[in-house]
Amino acid sequence: RGLASEHSARLSVIHCHCSDEAIWKARMEPRPRYVPGWTPVGWEEVEWLRARYEPWDQGEALFVDAVEKPEKNLAVVLEYLRG
């Protein structure tokens, strides 16, 4: 918010989530290692973070569900940003 305000820019919050836990887990399993020596986050870390997650209640936001096709989410996000 501060950065957007500092540059007189509009803040557009986009919250991406996956409403289907089975799909979420399945997508995490085959993740490649992009960074040598780094292990991608596992499901245990996801559960740990979810227990500490605080829902967005700071104003307007777009919520997109990763269960939808990427092309559909992209169209929704672009429309939101055109606002």
A tleap script that builds the chain and sets N, CA, C and O, in Angstrom:
source leaprc.protein.ff14SB
mol = sequence {
  NARG GLY LEU ALA SER GLU HIE SER ALA ARG
  LEU SER VAL ILE HIE CYS HIE CYS SER ASP
  GLU ALA ILE TRP LYS ALA ARG MET GLU PRO
  ARG PRO ARG TYR VAL PRO GLY TRP THR PRO
  VAL GLY TRP GLU GLU VAL GLU TRP LEU ARG
  ALA ARG TYR GLU PRO TRP ASP GLN GLY GLU
  ALA LEU PHE VAL ASP ALA VAL GLU LYS PRO
  GLU LYS ASN LEU ALA VAL VAL LEU GLU TYR
  LEU ARG CGLY
}
set mol.1.N position { 0.823 -1.199 0.000 }
set mol.1.CA position { 0.000 0.000 0.000 }
set mol.1.C position { 0.854 1.245 0.000 }
set mol.1.O position { 0.606 2.201 -0.735 }
set mol.2.N position { 1.869 1.207 0.846 }
set mol.2.CA position { 2.754 2.362 0.924 }
set mol.2.C position { 3.448 2.634 -0.387 }
set mol.2.O position { 3.560 3.786 -0.806 }
set mol.3.N position { 3.910 1.598 -1.034 }
set mol.3.CA position { 4.604 1.750 -2.310 }
set mol.3.C position { 3.651 2.281 -3.383 }
set mol.3.O position { 4.021 3.164 -4.157 }
set mol.4.N position { 2.434 1.752 -3.431 }
set mol.4.CA position { 1.450 2.242 -4.398 }
set mol.4.C position { 1.147 3.714 -4.132 }
set mol.4.O position { 1.078 4.520 -5.060 }
set mol.5.N position { 0.969 4.052 -2.873 }
set mol.5.CA position { 0.678 5.433 -2.510 }
set mol.5.C position { 1.841 6.346 -2.869 }
set mol.5.O position { 1.645 7.441 -3.396 }
set mol.6.N position { 3.033 5.892 -2.584 }
set mol.6.CA position { 4.232 6.692 -2.857 }
set mol.6.C position { 4.364 7.028 -4.334 }
set mol.6.O position { 4.884 8.085 -4.691 }
set mol.7.N position { 3.895 6.133 -5.189 }
set mol.7.CA position { 4.023 6.332 -6.633 }
set mol.7.C position { 2.694 6.686 -7.301 }
set mol.7.O position { 2.561 6.621 -8.524 }
set mol.8.N position { 1.723 7.059 -6.485 }
set mol.8.CA position { 0.387 7.420 -6.993 }
set mol.8.C position { -0.168 6.347 -7.926 }
set mol.8.O position { -0.753 6.649 -8.967 }
set mol.9.N position { 0.024 5.103 -7.534 }
set mol.9.CA position { -0.450 3.977 -8.331 }
set mol.9.C position { -1.650 3.320 -7.649 }
set mol.9.O position { -1.791 3.370 -6.428 }
set mol.10.N position { -2.493 2.716 -8.446 }
set mol.10.CA position { -3.636 1.987 -7.905 }
set mol.10.C position { -3.144 0.633 -7.384 }
set mol.10.O position { -2.378 -0.060 -8.055 }
set mol.11.N position { -3.584 0.275 -6.207 }
set mol.11.CA position { -3.253 -1.029 -5.638 }
set mol.11.C position { -4.326 -2.015 -6.060 }
set mol.11.O position { -5.508 -1.800 -5.789 }
set mol.12.N position { -3.930 -3.092 -6.721 }
set mol.12.CA position { -4.857 -4.133 -7.146 }
set mol.12.C position { -4.435 -5.437 -6.480 }
set mol.12.O position { -3.413 -6.021 -6.838 }
set mol.13.N position { -5.214 -5.883 -5.523 }
set mol.13.CA position { -4.893 -7.093 -4.774 }
set mol.13.C position { -5.561 -8.282 -5.458 }
set mol.13.O position { -6.768 -8.280 -5.699 }
set mol.14.N position { -4.758 -9.292 -5.764 }
set mol.14.CA position { -5.268 -10.510 -6.384 }
set mol.14.C position { -4.879 -11.680 -5.492 }
set mol.14.O position { -3.700 -11.935 -5.245 }
set mol.15.N position { -5.886 -12.374 -5.022 }
set mol.15.CA position { -5.704 -13.505 -4.110 }
set mol.15.C position { -5.910 -14.783 -4.912 }
set mol.15.O position { -7.010 -15.044 -5.400 }
set mol.16.N position { -4.856 -15.575 -5.047 }
set mol.16.CA position { -4.948 -16.844 -5.772 }
set mol.16.C position { -5.016 -17.981 -4.760 }
set mol.16.O position { -4.225 -18.039 -3.819 }
set mol.17.N position { -5.963 -18.874 -4.964 }
set mol.17.CA position { -6.108 -20.014 -4.068 }
set mol.17.C position { -6.562 -21.222 -4.873 }
set mol.17.O position { -6.955 -21.095 -6.033 }
set mol.18.N position { -6.506 -22.379 -4.258 }
set mol.18.CA position { -6.992 -23.606 -4.884 }
set mol.18.C position { -8.038 -24.202 -3.951 }
set mol.18.O position { -7.727 -24.626 -2.837 }
set mol.19.N position { -9.282 -24.229 -4.421 }
set mol.19.CA position { -10.377 -24.667 -3.572 }
set mol.19.C position { -10.452 -26.183 -3.398 }
set mol.19.O position { -11.167 -26.673 -2.523 }
set mol.20.N position { -9.719 -26.924 -4.223 }
set mol.20.CA position { -9.735 -28.376 -4.142 }
set mol.20.C position { -8.398 -28.867 -3.588 }
set mol.20.O position { -7.381 -28.841 -4.281 }
set mol.21.N position { -8.413 -29.309 -2.340 }
set mol.21.CA position { -7.172 -29.703 -1.672 }
set mol.21.C position { -6.469 -30.862 -2.389 }
set mol.21.O position { -5.240 -30.887 -2.449 }
set mol.22.N position { -7.222 -31.812 -2.927 }
set mol.22.CA position { -6.618 -32.952 -3.632 }
set mol.22.C position { -5.861 -32.485 -4.876 }
set mol.22.O position { -4.762 -32.964 -5.155 }
set mol.23.N position { -6.451 -31.554 -5.616 }
set mol.23.CA position { -5.773 -31.007 -6.799 }
set mol.23.C position { -4.533 -30.232 -6.372 }
set mol.23.O position { -3.485 -30.334 -7.009 }
set mol.24.N position { -4.649 -29.468 -5.309 }
set mol.24.CA position { -3.521 -28.681 -4.800 }
set mol.24.C position { -2.353 -29.608 -4.459 }
set mol.24.O position { -1.223 -29.375 -4.887 }
set mol.25.N position { -2.631 -30.640 -3.701 }
set mol.25.CA position { -1.573 -31.596 -3.325 }
set mol.25.C position { -0.966 -32.251 -4.554 }
set mol.25.O position { 0.256 -32.358 -4.662 }
set mol.26.N position { -1.805 -32.686 -5.478 }
set mol.26.CA position { -1.313 -33.352 -6.691 }
set mol.26.C position { -0.418 -32.440 -7.521 }
set mol.26.O position { 0.546 -32.904 -8.131 }
set mol.27.N position { -0.724 -31.167 -7.547 }
set mol.27.CA position { 0.099 -30.218 -8.307 }
set mol.27.C position { 1.435 -29.956 -7.625 }
set mol.27.O position { 2.419 -29.628 -8.288 }
set mol.28.N position { 1.473 -30.098 -6.327 }
set mol.28.CA position { 2.713 -29.833 -5.594 }
set mol.28.C position { 3.724 -30.971 -5.730 }
set mol.28.O position { 4.931 -30.730 -5.737 }
set mol.29.N position { 3.245 -32.186 -5.835 }
set mol.29.CA position { 4.134 -33.352 -5.833 }
set mol.29.C position { 5.192 -33.349 -6.938 }
set mol.29.O position { 6.359 -33.617 -6.655 }
set mol.30.N position { 4.820 -33.054 -8.194 }
set mol.30.CA position { 5.832 -33.146 -9.259 }
set mol.30.C position { 6.670 -31.880 -9.468 }
set mol.30.O position { 7.350 -31.760 -10.488 }
set mol.31.N position { 6.633 -30.957 -8.542 }
set mol.31.CA position { 7.368 -29.700 -8.735 }
set mol.31.C position { 8.851 -29.955 -8.957 }
set mol.31.O position { 9.488 -30.678 -8.191 }
set mol.32.N position { 9.392 -29.358 -10.009 }
set mol.32.CA position { 10.839 -29.510 -10.255 }
set mol.32.C position { 11.647 -28.587 -9.343 }
set mol.32.O position { 11.124 -27.620 -8.789 }
set mol.33.N position { 12.896 -28.899 -9.205 }
set mol.33.CA position { 13.812 -28.037 -8.445 }
set mol.33.C position { 14.405 -27.020 -9.409 }
set mol.33.O position { 15.235 -27.355 -10.254 }
set mol.34.N position { 13.968 -25.779 -9.271 }
set mol.34.CA position { 14.487 -24.718 -10.139 }
set mol.34.C position { 15.794 -24.143 -9.607 }
set mol.34.O position { 16.635 -23.672 -10.374 }
set mol.35.N position { 15.956 -24.184 -8.297 }
set mol.35.CA position { 17.138 -23.606 -7.665 }
set mol.35.C position { 17.974 -24.739 -7.083 }
set mol.35.O position { 17.485 -25.494 -6.243 }
set mol.36.N position { 19.220 -24.870 -7.513 }
set mol.36.CA position { 20.057 -25.949 -6.977 }
set mol.36.C position { 20.152 -25.863 -5.450 }
set mol.36.O position { 20.358 -24.788 -4.888 }
set mol.37.N position { 19.998 -27.014 -4.793 }
set mol.37.CA position { 20.113 -27.073 -3.344 }
set mol.37.C position { 18.866 -26.641 -2.596 }
set mol.37.O position { 18.840 -26.683 -1.366 }
set mol.38.N position { 17.831 -26.228 -3.315 }
set mol.38.CA position { 16.591 -25.796 -2.675 }
set mol.38.C position { 15.519 -26.850 -2.881 }
set mol.38.O position { 15.312 -27.322 -3.998 }
set mol.39.N position { 14.850 -27.212 -1.827 }
set mol.39.CA position { 13.770 -28.181 -1.913 }
set mol.39.C position { 12.444 -27.425 -1.921 }
set mol.39.O position { 12.183 -26.617 -1.029 }
set mol.40.N position { 11.604 -27.684 -2.927 }
set mol.40.CA position { 10.301 -27.003 -2.954 }
set mol.40.C position { 9.501 -27.285 -1.679 }
set mol.40.O position { 9.684 -28.319 -1.036 }
set mol.41.N position { 8.629 -26.370 -1.332 }
set mol.41.CA position { 7.806 -26.485 -0.135 }
set mol.41.C position { 6.939 -27.734 -0.236 }
set mol.41.O position { 6.362 -28.014 -1.287 }
set mol.42.N position { 6.850 -28.480 0.855 }
set mol.42.CA position { 6.021 -29.676 0.897 }
set mol.42.C position { 4.673 -29.399 1.537 }
set mol.42.O position { 4.421 -28.294 2.019 }
set mol.43.N position { 3.815 -30.397 1.540 }
set mol.43.CA position { 2.470 -30.223 2.074 }
set mol.43.C position { 2.481 -29.876 3.555 }
set mol.43.O position { 1.604 -29.148 4.019 }
set mol.44.N position { 3.449 -30.378 4.302 }
set mol.44.CA position { 3.531 -30.060 5.731 }
set mol.44.C position { 3.699 -28.559 5.944 }
set mol.44.O position { 3.092 -27.982 6.846 }
set mol.45.N position { 4.521 -27.933 5.114 }
set mol.45.CA position { 4.716 -26.480 5.217 }
set mol.45.C position { 3.439 -25.726 4.840 }
set mol.45.O position { 3.111 -24.701 5.437 }
set mol.46.N position { 2.734 -26.245 3.852 }
set mol.46.CA position { 1.471 -25.616 3.450 }
set mol.46.C position { 0.486 -25.646 4.611 }
set mol.46.O position { -0.155 -24.639 4.914 }
set mol.47.N position { 0.366 -26.792 5.255 }
set mol.47.CA position { -0.551 -26.900 6.390 }
set mol.47.C position { -0.126 -25.976 7.528 }
set mol.47.O position { -0.973 -25.371 8.185 }
set mol.48.N position { 1.170 -25.864 7.763 }
set mol.48.CA position { 1.685 -24.988 8.813 }
set mol.48.C position { 1.303 -23.540 8.506 }
set mol.48.O position { 0.845 -22.811 9.385 }
set mol.49.N position { 1.496 -23.132 7.248 }
set mol.49.CA position { 1.160 -21.759 6.848 }
set mol.49.C position { -0.345 -21.516 6.870 }
set mol.49.O position { -0.792 -20.443 7.276 }
set mol.50.N position { -1.120 -22.490 6.444 }
set mol.50.CA position { -2.581 -22.336 6.439 }
set mol.50.C position { -3.118 -22.114 7.849 }
set mol.50.O position { -4.083 -21.372 8.035 }
set mol.51.N position { -2.508 -22.742 8.827 }
set mol.51.CA position { -2.958 -22.580 10.210 }
set mol.51.C position { -2.711 -21.157 10.714 }
set mol.51.O position { -3.352 -20.721 11.671 }
set mol.52.N position { -1.803 -20.441 10.088 }
set mol.52.CA position { -1.439 -19.096 10.511 }
set mol.52.C position { -1.961 -18.014 9.564 }
set mol.52.O position { -1.769 -16.823 9.807 }
set mol.53.N position { -2.606 -18.426 8.510 }
set mol.53.CA position { -3.090 -17.497 7.491 }
set mol.53.C position { -4.191 -16.594 8.041 }
set mol.53.O position { -5.105 -17.048 8.730 }
set mol.54.N position { -4.084 -15.334 7.727 }
set mol.54.CA position { -5.120 -14.371 8.113 }
set mol.54.C position { -5.824 -13.921 6.842 }
set mol.54.O position { -5.189 -13.363 5.947 }
set mol.55.N position { -7.128 -14.156 6.755 }
set mol.55.CA position { -7.861 -13.784 5.535 }
set mol.55.C position { -7.748 -12.299 5.225 }
set mol.55.O position { -7.617 -11.468 6.123 }
set mol.56.N position { -7.802 -11.984 3.940 }
set mol.56.CA position { -7.729 -10.599 3.487 }
set mol.56.C position { -9.005 -9.880 3.891 }
set mol.56.O position { -10.101 -10.291 3.510 }
set mol.57.N position { -8.869 -8.828 4.644 }
set mol.57.CA position { -10.023 -8.021 5.040 }
set mol.57.C position { -9.663 -6.533 4.968 }
set mol.57.O position { -10.192 -5.707 5.712 }
set mol.58.N position { -8.765 -6.227 4.064 }
set mol.58.CA position { -8.223 -4.879 3.973 }
set mol.58.C position { -8.799 -4.088 2.800 }
set mol.58.O position { -8.186 -3.121 2.347 }
set mol.59.N position { -9.955 -4.485 2.313 }
set mol.59.CA position { -10.557 -3.768 1.201 }
set mol.59.C position { -10.756 -4.679 0.006 }
set mol.59.O position { -10.704 -5.905 0.108 }
set mol.60.N position { -10.982 -4.047 -1.115 }
set mol.60.CA position { -11.295 -4.778 -2.342 }
set mol.60.C position { -10.155 -5.702 -2.760 }
set mol.60.O position { -8.980 -5.359 -2.635 }
set mol.61.N position { -10.524 -6.873 -3.256 }
set mol.61.CA position { -9.554 -7.822 -3.792 }
set mol.61.C position { -10.274 -8.740 -4.764 }
set mol.61.O position { -11.478 -8.968 -4.652 }
set mol.62.N position { -9.530 -9.253 -5.703 }
set mol.62.CA position { -10.044 -10.258 -6.629 }
set mol.62.C position { -9.561 -11.612 -6.138 }
set mol.62.O position { -8.386 -11.787 -5.818 }
set mol.63.N position { -10.473 -12.563 -6.082 }
set mol.63.CA position { -10.126 -13.919 -5.679 }
set mol.63.C position { -10.264 -14.823 -6.893 }
set mol.63.O position { -11.342 -14.924 -7.479 }
set mol.64.N position { -9.166 -15.482 -7.273 }
set mol.64.CA position { -9.208 -16.422 -8.396 }
set mol.64.C position { -8.854 -17.814 -7.882 }
set mol.64.O position { -7.991 -17.982 -7.020 }
set mol.65.N position { -9.545 -18.801 -8.435 }
set mol.65.CA position { -9.390 -20.181 -7.999 }
set mol.65.C position { -8.548 -20.945 -9.014 }
set mol.65.O position { -8.891 -20.989 -10.195 }
set mol.66.N position { -7.463 -21.538 -8.569 }
set mol.66.CA position { -6.547 -22.268 -9.442 }
set mol.66.C position { -7.157 -23.538 -10.013 }
set mol.66.O position { -6.540 -24.189 -10.856 }
set mol.67.N position { -8.351 -23.904 -9.573 }
set mol.67.CA position { -9.047 -25.048 -10.161 }
set mol.67.C position { -9.501 -24.704 -11.580 }
set mol.67.O position { -9.623 -25.582 -12.434 }
set mol.68.N position { -9.748 -23.420 -11.815 }
set mol.68.CA position { -10.171 -22.971 -13.146 }
set mol.68.C position { -8.991 -23.046 -14.121 }
set mol.68.O position { -7.831 -23.087 -13.712 }
set mol.69.N position { -9.309 -23.062 -15.395 }
set mol.69.CA position { -8.254 -23.083 -16.416 }
set mol.69.C position { -7.466 -21.774 -16.355 }
set mol.69.O position { -8.044 -20.711 -16.129 }
set mol.70.N position { -6.151 -21.850 -16.556 }
set mol.70.CA position { -5.332 -20.629 -16.507 }
set mol.70.C position { -5.837 -19.540 -17.454 }
set mol.70.O position { -5.794 -18.357 -17.115 }
set mol.71.N position { -6.311 -19.929 -18.625 }
set mol.71.CA position { -6.794 -18.939 -19.590 }
set mol.71.C position { -8.001 -18.175 -19.028 }
set mol.71.O position { -8.131 -16.968 -19.235 }
set mol.72.N position { -8.866 -18.878 -18.330 }
set mol.72.CA position { -10.033 -18.224 -17.741 }
set mol.72.C position { -9.596 -17.265 -16.641 }
set mol.72.O position { -10.064 -16.128 -16.583 }
set mol.73.N position { -8.692 -17.724 -15.760 }
set mol.73.CA position { -8.217 -16.852 -14.684 }
set mol.73.C position { -7.490 -15.633 -15.235 }
set mol.73.O position { -7.639 -14.527 -14.714 }
set mol.74.N position { -6.711 -15.833 -16.281 }
set mol.74.CA position { -6.003 -14.704 -16.886 }
set mol.74.C position { -6.995 -13.668 -17.397 }
set mol.74.O position { -6.801 -12.472 -17.178 }
set mol.75.N position { -8.053 -14.105 -18.073 }
set mol.75.CA position { -9.051 -13.169 -18.582 }
set mol.75.C position { -9.729 -12.415 -17.434 }
set mol.75.O position { -9.969 -11.212 -17.541 }
set mol.76.N position { -10.033 -13.107 -16.349 }
set mol.76.CA position { -10.671 -12.473 -15.198 }
set mol.76.C position { -9.722 -11.443 -14.571 }
set mol.76.O position { -10.139 -10.337 -14.225 }
set mol.77.N position { -8.467 -11.811 -14.432 }
set mol.77.CA position { -7.470 -10.899 -13.829 }
set mol.77.C position { -7.276 -9.665 -14.708 }
set mol.77.O position { -7.242 -8.542 -14.205 }
set mol.78.N position { -7.149 -9.869 -16.004 }
set mol.78.CA position { -6.949 -8.721 -16.901 }
set mol.78.C position { -8.143 -7.771 -16.872 }
set mol.78.O position { -7.975 -6.552 -16.896 }
set mol.79.N position { -9.342 -8.332 -16.823 }
set mol.79.CA position { -10.550 -7.498 -16.730 }
set mol.79.C position { -10.555 -6.707 -15.426 }
set mol.79.O position { -10.900 -5.525 -15.408 }
set mol.80.N position { -10.169 -7.368 -14.338 }
set mol.80.CA position { -10.094 -6.708 -13.031 }
set mol.80.C position { -9.081 -5.553 -13.066 }
set mol.80.O position { -9.344 -4.469 -12.544 }
set mol.81.N position { -7.942 -5.796 -13.677 }
set mol.81.CA position { -6.909 -4.768 -13.716 }
set mol.81.C position { -7.294 -3.591 -14.613 }
set mol.81.O position { -6.855 -2.463 -14.388 }
set mol.82.N position { -8.104 -3.856 -15.616 }
set mol.82.CA position { -8.574 -2.772 -16.472 }
set mol.82.C position { -9.514 -1.848 -15.714 }
set mol.82.O position { -9.639 -0.661 -16.012 }
set mol.83.N position { -10.183 -2.454 -14.699 }
set mol.83.CA position { -11.078 -1.804 -13.765 }
set mol.83.C position { -11.731 -0.590 -14.218 }
set mol.83.O position { -12.503 0.011 -13.472 }
savepdb mol mol.pdb
quit
